[in-house]
Amino acid sequence: MKSFRVLTSGFHEISVRIKTVVPEALSKMAHELTERIRYNIETGYVTLGWPPRSEYTIRTYQMMGYPITEGLVLTGEMLSSVELRGHYPEYEIYIGFPSAIHEYGSADGKIPARPFVRPALDSIRSDNPVIDKVRDLFGGLFK
């Protein structure tokens, strides 16, 4: 019976460690994802190979005195709106208007998709293969 108590004690210690490691890892991943999204917004034309701005857009920027940047930073409003909200076990990364039209493009095709969230998610997945292992373990529930 004594060996059973030692075994139980060992399981308890592992359990406590998992309870502290998982929240820390998830928090770190959420913060990293938020920073990668910001980076993609700032540098996407160069780092992600987005479709170039139209001549009309460039002329409009120049007439209004806006700089031609490496990303989707005209006024800085969208970039400054990127905010990590929540706490373990549920986080939300909020990105203000007009983020969706840039991520997916316009329905009429006049504004091409310039995704910044999906590439950040893909990079987090490739840097953290444990995500795929957890997804496989639970039968594809996380898609």
C-alpha positions in Angstrom: 0.0 0.0 0.0 2.9 2.4 0.7 4.1 2.1 -2.9 0.6 3.1 -4.1 0.8 6.3 -2.0 4.1 7.2 -3.5 2.8 6.6 -7.0 -0.3 8.7 -6.2 2.0 11.5 -4.8 4.0 11.3 -8.1 0.9 11.7 -10.1 -0.2 14.6 -8.0 3.1 16.4 -8.6 2.9 15.9 -12.3 -0.7 17.1 -12.3 0.2 20.3 -10.5 3.0 20.9 -13.0 0.7 20.4 -16.0 -1.8 22.8 -14.5 0.9 25.5 -14.3 2.8 24.7 -17.5 -0.3 24.7 -19.8 -1.6 28.1 -18.8 1.8 29.6 -19.1 2.4 28.0 -22.5 -1.0 29.1 -23.8 -0.5 32.6 -22.5 2.9 32.8 -24.2 1.5 31.5 -27.5 -1.4 34.1 -27.4 1.1 36.9 -26.8 3.4 35.6 -29.6 0.5 35.4 -32.0 -0.6 38.9 -31.2 2.9 40.2 -31.9 3.1 38.2 -35.2 -0.2 39.8 -36.3 1.2 43.3 -35.6 4.4 42.4 -37.4 2.5 41.2 -40.4 0.3 44.3 -40.5 3.5 46.5 -40.5 5.6 44.5 -43.0 3.2 42.4 -45.1 4.1 43.8 -48.5 7.7 42.8 -48.0 7.5 39.7 -45.7 4.3 38.1 -47.0 4.3 39.1 -50.7 0.9 40.8 -50.7 -0.4 42.1 -54.0 0.9 45.6 -54.7 -1.1 48.7 -54.1 -2.9 50.0 -57.2 -1.5 53.1 -58.9 -4.7 54.9 -57.9 -4.0 54.1 -54.2 -0.4 55.2 -54.4 -1.4 58.5 -56.1 -4.1 59.1 -53.4 -1.7 58.4 -50.6 0.8 60.8 -52.1 -1.8 63.6 -52.6 -2.9 63.2 -49.0 0.7 63.2 -47.7 0.7 59.6 -46.4 3.9 57.6 -46.6 4.1 54.4 -48.7 4.9 51.8 -46.0 5.8 48.1 -46.0 2.5 47.2 -44.5 -1.1 48.3 -43.9 -0.1 51.2 -41.8 -1.7 54.4 -43.1 -3.0 56.1 -40.0 -1.9 53.4 -37.5 -5.5 52.9 -36.4 -5.8 49.2 -37.3 -2.3 48.4 -35.9 -3.0 50.2 -32.6 -6.3 48.3 -32.3 -4.7 44.9 -32.1 -5.4 43.8 -28.6 -5.0 40.5 -26.7 -8.1 40.0 -24.4 -9.1 37.4 -21.9 -7.2 35.0 -19.8 -6.5 31.2 -19.5 -8.2 29.1 -20.9 -9.7 31.5 -23.4 -8.0 34.3 -25.3 -9.3 36.6 -28.0 -7.2 38.8 -30.3 -9.3 41.8 -31.3 -8.4 43.7 -34.4 -10.5 46.8 -35.3 -12.0 47.9 -38.5 -11.1 47.6 -41.4 -9.2 44.4 -40.7 -11.7 41.9 -42.3 -11.6 43.5 -45.7 -7.8 43.4 -45.7 -7.6 39.8 -44.4 -10.1 38.5 -47.0 -10.4 41.2 -49.7 -13.6 42.8 -51.0 -16.5 40.8 -52.4 -16.1 42.6 -55.8 -12.4 41.9 -55.9 -11.4 45.5 -56.1 -9.5 45.2 -52.8 -7.3 42.0 -52.9 -6.8 39.8 -49.8 -3.8 40.8 -47.8 -4.0 38.3 -45.0 -2.1 39.0 -41.8 -3.9 36.8 -39.3 -3.8 33.5 -41.2 -0.1 33.7 -41.9 0.5 34.4 -38.2 -1.6 31.4 -37.2 0.3 29.2 -39.7 3.7 30.4 -38.3 2.5 29.6 -34.7 1.4 26.2 -35.8 4.7 25.4 -37.6 6.7 26.7 -34.6 4.6 24.7 -32.1 4.0 21.2 -33.6 2.4 20.2 -30.3 -0.8 21.9 -31.6 -1.1 19.4 -34.4 -0.4 16.5 -32.0 -3.1 17.7 -29.6 -5.5 18.0 -32.6 -4.6 14.5 -33.7 -5.1 13.2 -30.2 -8.6 14.5 -30.0 -9.6 13.3 -33.4 -9.5 16.6 -35.3 -11.8 18.5 -33.0 -9.6 21.6 -33.4 -9.8 22.7 -37.0 
